[in-house]
């Protein structure tokens, strides 16, 4: 079983050897422009372009809560666009945009990708920024990665 390591730094500059996946949570509305995605876009244009195309063509693909899109940005580095929030703003009856079940589904799919690639996973505290979630609810979900032997690095910027 792998562990979760907490690091100070930027998740878009992963601190490990070997293949790596940078994972982050996206919304199900096709919006890209606030939060961690800005750091992703400053570093690599491919994840944003792929996400926007994925959303635009959603009638013909799996775009929706719980889906994951893995985009290669360097020979040994990928970005995982994970649809884990519904909308972009808290609703009066629905609470914050975070959807913990969707994040769990995303992480399960991501675990398969990471194992296949032999990659470690790097992320900010997903689901806790603009998605409005609580880390004490997200952190236990990372066990789907660590239980499969995937090393996880969580970055505090």
Secondary structure, 3 states (H helix, E strand, C coil): CCCEEEEECCCCCCCCCCCEEEEEEEECCCCCCCCHHHHHHHHCCHHHHHHHHHHHCHHHCCCCCCCEEEEEEECCEEEEEEEEECCCCCECCCECCECHHHHHHHHHHHHHHHHHHCCEEEECCCCCCCCCCCHHHHHHHHHHHHCCCCCEEEEEC
